[in-house]
Amino acid sequence: MELLVKLPQNIFYVDDKAVEYAIDKTKQLKQYFPNIKYGFILIDEKDKKLFYEALSIMDSINLDSKQNTWRNKINKKYEVLFILNDFKYFTLAGKEGLIFSPIQDITPEDVEKIEFYSFDLSEEKKAENKKRKIEIYKNTLELCKNNHHLKTQTISSIEKTASYLQDSKFLDIYYNQHAKTMNVIVSNKKFLDAACEYSLKGQRVAVVNLSKDLEFEDNDLYCCTNLFPVLNSIQENKKQIFKEELYYIPQITVFKTSTQFPRLLNEDQWFNIDVISNSSFELKNDTYKDNELYKYYEFKWHQILDIATLKKRDVVIIKDFGCDQSNIELIQIISKALRNILKDYKNTFKTIEFAFDGINCEEVYSILKKQMEGWWLE
């Protein structure tokens, strides 16, 4: 759901033409400008085609973590309007660099005249977005095939991948790598963004991939990294594929942004993660009785965290539970089982982070936040 904004007449201009409509992007823009009251993308007329283009323009804005600047350009046709808390405003636009307009005053009465209307283009955009994501995925595969560094890295990851069967038991004792008790964080970050933060600090990161039945173009690990060619090669080379097998895949390269439509990063921004992959993690509720299901998930979490311990990772990032986000009962069982075993790893990892972003994850985020409170007291 998006918000269409109707602005007061004859207040705001683009190319000397009065603009009456905008798309509300206040929430996203506050990440970069926390003190703004509103942030809008101005559009010339009330036209659905322009809505589509204006909605996608935010994908061309990306904060460069090294330079602390907006790295990509905004199409000059669309100006971004910032209204400040002290009733001043300015616009930002540019093709050959970013241009700030002079700061001007706006009356509180004019701000009160701004109207917001909800509209939903998700169904209409679905086919178009899917086609675009498929093209991005195909581009990712081409890069993995033709880029020398990615080709070399993919071969290396395939050779170093370790596999473990579902009934394997790994550790009876746990390494004490770190003196401090680990942090357990529940965030609404994108998991690759979280991984990048730790990687930039020199910490060794493992991402847990439990995704099941996700279309490839919606899986950031397939669209932004060389993971898919690695998994594809492993499965092609196996005489028998064990559905309950876990894989530890080292040194997967992240080379695209984890935005809605991923873009290629500069090579000096590429970074590596390890991936623990188990696509069969999800079970139906009626497969076991509740207590048996709880015990099953305790065992599976022990497996996953034991593998990360054996590989001496500093950080484990869990990006989803591999099940339908609407299955709240199952999610509660999975998260409770995980909480119960965290004490076994409190001196093993520096951080375990649950990175659950997006509207569909809001309830899961709330469950996890509550479940992980005071985990260290048990």
Secondary structure, DSSP 4 states (H G I P E B T S, - for coil): -EEEEEPPTTSEEETTEEE-EEEE-HHHHTTT-TTEEEEEEEESSS-HHHHHHHHHGGGG--EETTTTEE-SPBPTTSPEEEEETTSEEEEEEBSSS-EEPPPEE--HHHHHT-EEEEE--HHHHHHHHHHHHHHHHHHHHHHHHH-HHHHHHHHHHHHH-EEE-TT----SS-----SSPPEEEEE-S-HHHHHHHHHHTT--EEEEE---S--GGG-HHHHSBSHHHHHHHHHHH-SS--TT-EEEEEEEEE-B--SSS--BPPGGG-EEEEEEE-TT----GGGS-HHHHHHHHHHHHHHHHHHHHHTT-SEEEE---SS-TT-HHHHHHHHHHHHHHGGGGTTT-SEEEEE--SGGGHHHHHHHHHHTTTGGG-
